[in-house]
Amino acid sequence: MLVKNMSEALNRVLHNTRTKPIISMLEDIWVYMITRWAKNRLKLHKFSRSICPKIMSKREKESDLTKY
């Protein structure tokens, strides 16, 4: 299921690329992946906690519920 969702997301992003010749298509895919990795790397460098924000919010919600 996870692989299917990942491939569908990639197909959605690269929809216009599929009409190009193979070399141009591969270059577009490469540029997309490199820019995505660079954005994620920048987000990671800005991150200062040891726990991810979504996990931290879930943990806070669960700890609030245990008070009762």
Residue, then its C-alpha position, 0 to 999 in steps of 0.5 A: m500500500l505504501v509503495k502504491n501511494m508513493s508511486e501515485a504521488l510521483n506520477r501526479v507530480l510528473h504528469n507533464t513530464r511523461t510526454k517528453p523524450i526519455i532523456s528529458m523526462l529523466e532529467d526532469i525527474w532528477v531535478y525534481m528529486i534533487t530539489r525535494w531532497a534539498k528542501n527536506r535537508l533545509k527543513l531538517h537543519k532548521f529542526s532543533r528538537s529530538i522528536c518530530p513536531k507531529i509526533m510531539s503533538k500526538r504525545e502531548k494530546e495523549s498526555d493530556l488525555t491521561k490526566y483524566 
